[in-house]
Each structure stands twice: as structure tokens, then as C-alpha cells.
Amino acid sequence: MMRRNDFIWLLVIIALIVGAGWLVQDAGHPIRQGLDLQGGLQVLLTADIPEDETVTAEQMNTARQIIDQRVNALGVAEPLVQVEGERRILVELPGIENPDEAINLIQQTALLEFVDTGFESLPGGMCIRTSLNDGQPSPCETGVGTAVPTYDTILTGADLEDARVELGGMFPQVAFSLHPEAADTFGEYTSQRQGEFLTIVLDKQVISSPQIETPITSGKGSISGQFDVDSATALALQLRYGSLPVPLRIETTRQVGATLGQQSVDDSIRAGVIGVAMVLIFMLAYYRLPGLLADVALLIYILLNFAVFQGLPVTLTLPAITGFLLSTGMAVDANVLIFERMKEELKAGGRVNDAVPTGFSRAWVSIRDSNIATLVICLILWMFGASFGASAVQGFALTLAIGVMISMFTAVIITRTLVYLVIGGASGWLQKNKWLLGA
């Protein structure tokens, strides 16, 4: 019953174990904890305009993107920035140490500038200083210090009237238009600086550095480059909404302590370990040798889950941990289905060599259908969380979906490979000792 493919899969499984083990023990990839586990800052922003004025979904999403860029510059591990309803944005900053700095950064108006860099083309993401300085360090300067070059500002985002993507030619272009009062200034500047670079900067961070090919005297121009549609659209949005598209005010701010506390977290981990240990003992006592192999597969399953959590990375919150624990139970269910099918074959007088493949083939349909149904539910929960700002629901759906997909792999590949190698290699002896198979 042993096949050459089983040895190949065994090598793949060993490689996965080694890779996952290295990632889990690597201090450079710690598991990220959510606001409810480690505490932090929670800020609720609302559109600061009259109730009778309409706020579009595009405006709120663009404001969310700008704020997300700012808080990421603080170095916060997995911040949450999401739109809630039609006029509010929720910002959660786990483990934040300086709440005043974070609040000031969120409140400040994004500054879009066109700066003169001469014949120097600057790479995207580079941090610079400009002559237009309000005295406050930009977010990127906070990370790299003050030893950055300074350039002259020619125009700001306030001078832009519109920016949009235009398709045509080999690559998309970003077309823009200026307010009439800025068109003359821009026309005079571009007439004198052909061949030089006019760098576009958002919050002192370079987002594009196009070259001036011809004078732009009409107040309308275009930025060309090797854009794809997504990058051109992103640049157009940054140009159009260099500053926040709607004014926002802070509605509430609160410092959140860890919901559980370290002692409760330790108790929860201890309870989880005890629960897994009881499952391992049950599988071994009830299914004997197949149960022992299932225990090995379950431990590998847990290791792979934590490796994925650290590699993606996934932020663990209480709902996310619940999703992981639920998926662990489903991983055990898959093995139970397989072994019960094997026991039925053996009790009916079947041989071990026939019972093993029959057990897997008959159980596979049930495992597949139940897991697909669970993944569909996870997708619905994720979409619900994204639509209504329920991040806790999204965390639950994500870890449950990851666990379900890994459990299918462990049940169908790892458990099967181990069973075929161990039981298949001793099928003659086990035929006389069926009690070792739980039959």
C-alpha cells in the first residue's frame, strides 16, 4: 500500500515543519496582538461638516488611506484604520506609547507639494525637507532623523483643480489641471526648466518625480511614466486629495487597557494547552495507532497556523483566537470522520490494505463539503465586517478561514501520508492486531 508519492510528501512535510519552526521561533516575526490584548489608543473621527451636506464614500475612503499612511509612519504594529458608517473613521493603535504624537499626526492636514529638484530625480518614498515648512516634522522625518535634503516648493495641492487617469498609448497617464491663479506661475516655471524634474511630495515624502518635457502654459498637463492602471489611479487620488478631502474632527479619544490583562492571557494560554492535551489523549486512547498519527498531524497543524499568523502577519484579538480554536476542533473532526470510516470497513471484515484507502475516499466528500461551507461563511463574515466596520468579525473570519484551509491540508495530506507509511508498512501484522486500529 505504500507508494512512491508518500515518500515525496513526507519530504515536503518535513520541509514545512522545519520552515514553520524557524519562523515561529524567529524573534523578528512576533505574533501581533490586537488592542484588546495589549491595549493602546482608540480614536474616532467624524466628518466636520453640516449634517445636510453629502459626504461620498470615495471621500471617506481617501481620507482613510491618508490617515492610514500617517499612522503607519509611527511604526505601530498593525494599526486599524477603517470607515464606520457614512461619516466616521475609527483608528486603533495597539501598543502606542505617545498618544499626543499620534493624535497630532492624525489631525494635521496632509501637505501636497510640487518641489524643484533640478536635474535630480528622486526615488519614490524618499523623505525630504521643503521650503514650505510649518515647523512640524513630517511623519517620515520622525523615522529617519533630520539629515535630509531641502528643496524649494513651487506649488501646493491647494493649487490643483483636478487630477484623473487617461488611457492611451503604451502606459496610462495622469492628467491634471490647475486653478487659474496658479497656471501663470506654473507656465513660467516650466518654460524655464525644460529637462529638469518637478517632484511631487506628500507630507515631505516623494510619491513621483516626473521630468518637465515641454512648457505647461495652459494650466493643464500630464504625468507620464511606466504606470499601470492601479499605480496611475493611486497617484491621481494622491494629487486630487493631497489634503484630506473632508475636514475631520476627533469625536472621542480613549486610552484602552488590555481587556484581559497579562494574567488572564497566561490563563487563556494554559487553558488552551490543557484542552489540546485532552484532545490528543482522547484520540490516542480511542483510535490507538491512527489516533497517535492524528495527534502528530494536529501538532503540525498548530505549528503551521502560528507560522502563517506570523508570516502574513495576522493580528490576534480575542475573536481571532476564537476562530483559531474553532478551526482546531474542525481539524480533529476531519480525522474522526476518516478513522470512523476505516473502523466500519474493518468491522465488516475488510482487510487493512482496503480499509485505509476506503476510509479516506469515503470521508473526503464530507470533509470537503463541510469545509467549503465554512469558507463561504467566513467570506460572508469578512464582507460584513468590511462593510460595517466590525473588525472583530473580520479577525474571527480570517483566522477561521486560515485554520480550515490548513486543516484540509493536514487531514488529506499529512494524516494520509503518515497512515499510508506507518499502517501500510505493517498491514500484515496489524491485520492480526486490529485492536491497535481501534476496531
VOGU-3710 file (C-alpha; in Angstrom, 3 decimals, decimal comma):
1> mmrrndfiwl> 0,000/0,000/0,000  2,999/2,293/0,353  3,560/4,460/-2,710  6,487/6,464/-4,001  4,402/9,651/-3,732  4,078/9,093/0,012  7,828/9,426/0,494  7,838/12,588/-1,635  5,042/14,064/0,507  6,960/13,046/3,627
11> lviialivga> 9,920/15,153/2,464  7,566/18,063/1,746  6,024/17,734/5,220  9,458/17,673/6,880  10,465/20,801/4,927  7,248/22,560/6,040  7,887/21,627/9,663  11,442/22,968/9,535  10,368/26,204/7,806  7,409/26,775/10,132
21> gwlvqdaghp> 9,525/26,017/13,197  12,151/28,534/12,110  9,536/31,234/11,536  7,775/30,634/14,855  10,973/30,854/16,901  12,279/33,869/14,960  12,131/36,898/17,239  11,946/39,135/14,177  8,443/37,846/13,398  6,487/38,090/16,672
31> irqgldlqgg> 2,768/37,412/16,756  0,973/40,741/16,702  -1,541/41,389/19,446  -4,664/43,458/18,975  -5,948/46,325/21,043  -7,874/44,045/23,398  -4,775/42,016/24,283  -2,113/44,703/24,720  -4,054/47,957/24,996  -3,374/51,151/23,072
41> lqvlltadip> -5,130/54,214/21,678  -8,539/54,371/20,045  -9,595/57,500/18,142  -12,970/58,064/16,492  -13,029/60,752/13,786  -16,123/62,257/12,207  -16,652/64,481/9,180  -16,666/68,088/10,403  -19,297/69,418/8,010  -23,020/70,176/8,398
51> edetvtaeqm> -25,332/67,191/8,506  -27,184/68,342/5,393  -24,002/68,208/3,287  -23,284/64,946/1,481  -20,081/63,014/2,134  -19,258/60,495/-0,598  -17,857/57,028/0,024  -14,845/57,945/-2,148  -14,037/60,946/0,035  -14,186/58,900/3,230
61> ntarqiidqr> -12,115/56,067/1,761  -9,471/58,517/0,533  -9,345/60,139/3,976  -8,917/56,672/5,461  -5,980/55,960/3,128  -4,244/59,233/4,032  -4,676/58,624/7,768  -3,515/55,030/7,358  -0,287/56,264/5,746  0,281/58,654/8,631
71> vnalgvaepl> -0,219/56,172/11,462  1,928/53,577/9,705  4,761/56,101/9,836  4,582/55,875/13,645  5,805/52,286/13,468  2,691/50,925/15,189  2,303/47,168/14,792  -0,795/46,525/12,683  -2,840/49,700/13,206  -6,507/49,554/12,290
81> vqvegerril> -7,970/52,396/10,228  -11,434/51,794/8,844  -14,546/53,674/7,807  -17,534/53,274/10,109  -20,875/54,159/8,625  -21,015/57,129/6,235  -19,193/59,880/8,146  -16,810/58,341/10,686  -13,361/56,752/10,726  -12,134/54,510/13,532
91> velpgienpd> -8,394/54,440/14,298  -6,958/51,823/16,666  -3,249/51,925/17,549  -2,181/48,883/19,608  0,718/49,399/21,989  1,038/53,145/21,285  3,404/54,835/23,751  2,901/58,512/22,864  -0,820/59,241/22,367  -0,271/63,001/21,945
101> eainliqqta> 2,061/62,432/18,992  -0,448/60,083/17,377  -3,364/62,494/17,819  -1,399/65,414/16,383  -0,361/63,315/13,422  -3,926/62,209/12,709  -5,295/65,739/12,976  -2,763/67,524/10,786  -3,741/68,396/7,219  -1,807/66,444/4,607
111> llefvdtgfe> 0,521/68,707/2,592  0,923/68,051/-1,121  3,782/69,965/-2,775  5,441/70,304/-6,171  9,126/70,915/-5,464  12,054/71,922/-7,629  14,728/69,201/-7,612  16,630/70,464/-10,650  18,225/67,681/-12,652  17,863/65,252/-9,761
121> slpggmcirt> 15,142/62,584/-9,995  14,182/61,379/-6,535  13,032/57,815/-5,832  9,528/57,191/-4,547  9,299/57,003/-0,775  12,335/59,211/-0,174  11,951/61,687/2,679  12,930/65,337/2,082  12,512/68,811/3,554  10,952/71,653/1,613
131> slndgqpspc> 10,997/75,424/1,860  7,325/75,279/2,850  7,657/74,118/6,447  5,136/74,670/9,189  7,738/73,905/11,837  6,420/70,428/12,498  8,471/67,351/11,494  6,821/65,222/8,829  5,939/61,600/9,626  8,806/60,198/7,577
141> etgvgtavpt> 11,293/62,612/9,169  10,276/61,193/12,509  11,666/57,850/11,335  14,887/58,920/9,627  16,019/61,938/11,620  16,740/65,436/10,340  19,672/64,803/7,976  17,548/65,104/4,831  17,906/67,409/1,788  15,829/70,578/1,389
151> ydtiltgadl> 14,167/71,722/-1,864  12,065/74,727/-2,920  8,293/74,397/-3,146  6,754/75,667/-6,407  3,067/74,771/-5,927  0,937/73,003/-3,325  -2,108/70,766/-3,509  -4,300/73,811/-2,983  -3,321/74,956/-6,494  -4,655/71,792/-8,143
161> edarvelggm> -8,129/71,813/-9,609  -8,377/68,197/-10,732  -6,373/65,037/-11,479  -7,512/61,966/-13,369  -6,261/58,901/-15,229  -6,148/58,987/-19,022  -5,722/55,798/-21,042  -3,920/55,845/-24,361  -0,541/54,873/-25,692  1,602/52,213/-24,096
171> fpqvafslhp> 1,040/53,305/-20,476  -1,727/55,201/-18,643  -1,074/58,868/-17,852  -2,184/61,104/-15,003  -3,673/64,336/-16,318  -4,048/67,351/-14,040  -5,367/70,909/-14,197  -4,512/73,949/-12,099  -6,549/76,804/-10,741  -6,258/79,910/-12,962
181> eaadtfgeyt> -4,182/81,850/-10,440  -1,565/79,046/-10,314  -1,452/78,437/-14,069  0,704/81,511/-14,785  3,231/80,607/-12,113  3,450/77,048/-13,365  3,720/78,150/-17,007  6,613/80,485/-16,269  8,418/77,867/-14,205  8,097/75,019/-16,722
191> sqrqgeflti> 9,161/77,305/-19,595  12,477/77,908/-17,860  13,107/74,379/-16,558  12,675/72,004/-19,508  14,568/68,764/-18,947  14,597/69,213/-15,172  12,493/67,311/-12,636  9,436/68,562/-10,754  8,989/66,219/-7,817  5,587/65,582/-6,232
201> vldkqvissp> 5,752/65,250/-2,450  3,068/64,266/0,070  3,834/65,050/3,714  7,522/65,514/2,775  7,634/62,045/1,177  8,272/61,633/-2,570  5,442/59,963/-4,487  6,581/60,772/-8,048  9,410/62,630/-9,805  8,368/63,397/-13,416
211> qietpitsgk> 10,575/65,246/-15,910  9,435/68,525/-17,495  9,376/67,748/-21,216  7,539/70,812/-22,543  6,339/74,128/-21,079  2,907/73,871/-19,480  1,312/77,262/-20,037  -2,345/76,293/-20,306  -2,719/75,194/-16,706  -3,218/71,602/-17,879
221> gsisgqfdvd> -0,581/68,907/-18,091  0,055/65,216/-17,704  2,452/62,960/-15,835  3,728/60,024/-17,852  5,795/57,032/-16,863  5,626/53,265/-16,746  2,334/53,307/-14,853  -0,192/50,540/-14,729  -3,848/51,388/-14,115  -3,607/50,827/-10,351
231> satalalqlr> -0,498/52,957/-9,816  -1,843/55,729/-12,073  -5,147/55,720/-10,178  -3,322/55,847/-6,831  -1,242/58,835/-7,990  -4,344/60,636/-9,293  -6,030/60,139/-5,913  -2,986/61,464/-4,085  -2,902/64,510/-6,342  -6,628/65,113/-6,099
241> ygslpvplri> -6,802/64,601/-2,373  -3,317/65,550/-1,183  -5,055/67,115/1,753  -7,964/65,414/3,443  -10,982/65,527/1,108  -13,268/66,286/4,048  -12,365/68,033/7,314  -12,322/65,632/10,242  -12,624/66,299/13,939  -11,882/63,949/16,796
251> ettrqvgatl> -15,161/62,812/18,314  -13,734/60,580/21,040  -10,296/59,530/22,196  -9,555/56,921/24,802  -6,577/55,021/26,074  -7,558/51,364/26,053  -6,085/48,968/28,588  -5,717/45,297/27,724  -9,153/43,724/28,140  -7,702/40,556/29,569
261> gqqsvddsir> -4,522/41,624/31,257  -1,328/39,572/31,229  -2,533/37,182/33,920  -5,714/36,444/32,001  -3,750/35,968/28,776  -1,487/33,471/30,552  -4,550/31,684/31,958  -6,125/31,526/28,493  -2,955/30,035/27,005  -2,813/27,495/29,829
271> agvigvamvl> -6,454/26,538/29,242  -5,805/26,144/25,524  -2,820/23,878/26,158  -4,866/21,729/28,551  -7,689/21,495/26,012  -5,364/20,407/23,207  -3,693/17,882/25,515  -7,073/16,338/26,364  -7,899/16,028/22,665  -4,541/14,363/21,993
281> ifmlayyrlp> -5,118/11,879/24,828  -8,661/11,096/23,618  -7,526/10,457/20,040  -4,739/8,172/21,260  -6,976/6,229/23,677  -9,923/5,791/21,316  -8,236/5,286/17,938  -4,856/3,925/19,152  -2,289/3,884/16,337  -4,287/6,037/13,888
291> glladvalli> -5,015/8,358/16,803  -1,289/8,688/17,501  -0,692/9,639/13,862  -3,592/12,114/14,025  -2,012/13,652/17,132  1,218/14,200/15,212  -0,764/15,780/12,366  -2,647/18,006/14,831  0,591/19,299/16,367  1,892/20,038/12,873
301> yillnfavfq> -1,409/21,804/12,149  -0,963/24,081/15,173  2,644/24,828/14,178  1,617/25,723/10,606  -1,143/28,014/11,889  1,222/30,004/14,072  3,722/30,212/11,221  1,032/31,680/8,945  -0,088/34,081/11,670  3,455/35,397/11,988
311> glpvtltlpa> 4,263/35,347/8,299  1,232/37,237/6,953  1,100/38,722/9,682  -2,240/38,247/11,481  -3,206/40,410/14,455  -4,526/38,202/17,235  -7,533/39,505/19,133  -9,994/37,601/21,306  -12,344/36,886/18,353  -9,362/35,877/16,200
321> itgfllstgm> -8,205/33,407/18,860  -11,758/32,029/18,990  -11,669/31,440/15,229  -8,363/29,565/15,555  -9,657/27,341/18,364  -12,819/26,564/16,397  -10,761/25,562/13,360  -8,653/23,291/15,594  -11,810/21,416/16,551  -12,698/21,087/12,881
331> avdanvlife> -9,237/19,637/12,182  -9,941/16,911/14,742  -13,392/16,305/13,206  -11,801/15,518/9,847  -9,618/12,829/11,393  -12,584/11,390/13,293  -14,538/11,034/10,031  -11,631/9,250/8,359  -10,972/6,831/11,203  -14,654/6,009/11,723
341> rmkeelkagg> -14,898/5,067/8,052  -11,824/2,851/8,467  -13,328/1,177/11,538  -16,547/0,453/9,634  -14,574/-1,332/6,921  -12,557/-3,354/9,420  -15,625/-4,366/11,460  -17,291/-5,519/8,244  -14,379/-7,908/7,735  -12,333/-5,810/5,339
351> rvndavptgf> -8,583/-6,007/5,141  -6,320/-3,238/6,415  -4,960/-2,611/2,925  -8,516/-1,953/1,726  -9,874/-0,183/4,807  -7,338/2,653/4,776  -7,895/3,975/1,212  -11,638/3,356/1,529  -11,789/5,330/4,766  -10,063/8,323/3,198
361> srawvsirds> -12,061/8,255/-0,036  -15,443/7,994/1,692  -14,652/10,638/4,298  -13,226/13,122/1,777  -16,620/14,159/0,380  -17,953/15,069/3,828  -14,721/16,877/4,762  -14,700/18,836/1,502  -18,330/19,908/1,625  -18,289/20,963/5,288
371> niatlvicli> -15,080/22,959/4,880  -16,277/24,690/1,717  -19,476/25,689/3,533  -17,377/27,084/6,394  -15,160/29,048/3,984  -18,254/30,561/2,350  -19,462/31,655/5,784  -16,011/33,128/6,501  -16,223/35,139/3,272  -19,660/36,460/4,214
381> lwmfgasfga> -18,436/37,400/7,701  -15,370/39,147/6,234  -17,527/41,170/3,823  -19,907/42,039/6,649  -17,031/43,222/8,822  -15,587/45,303/5,973  -18,961/46,923/5,226  -19,931/47,772/8,791  -16,532/48,403/10,357  -16,704/45,290/12,528
391> savqgfaltl> -13,011/44,454/12,738  -13,636/41,837/15,422  -15,796/39,878/12,965  -13,096/40,157/10,297  -10,441/38,828/12,682  -12,633/35,834/13,564  -13,355/35,120/9,892  -9,693/35,380/8,888  -8,255/33,001/11,479  -11,124/30,543/10,986
401> aigvmismft> -10,575/30,521/7,211  -6,806/30,043/7,607  -7,389/27,204/10,055  -9,935/25,481/7,822  -7,615/25,549/4,803  -4,677/24,233/6,828  -6,870/21,555/8,439  -7,837/20,274/4,990  -4,163/20,022/4,117  -3,231/18,246/7,339
411> aviitrtlvy> -6,147/15,790/7,157  -5,887/14,956/3,471  -2,107/15,141/3,020  -0,279/14,841/6,347  -2,551/12,335/8,113  -2,947/10,274/4,948  0,797/10,214/4,294  1,567/9,113/7,857  -1,171/6,468/7,830  -0,046/5,045/4,490
421> lviggasgwl> 3,603/4,934/5,558  3,111/3,529/9,080  -0,013/1,389/8,807  0,629/0,434/5,202  4,127/-0,699/6,118  2,807/-3,057/8,796  -0,551/-4,050/7,327  0,117/-7,798/7,654  0,881/-7,573/11,375  -1,946/-5,118/12,019
431> qknkwllga> -4,388/-7,467/10,269  -3,927/-9,809/13,223  -3,993/-6,994/15,803  -6,938/-4,863/14,703  -7,388/-3,542/18,240  -4,425/-1,281/17,535  -6,569/0,364/14,848  -9,434/0,970/17,271  -11,583/-1,735/15,665
//
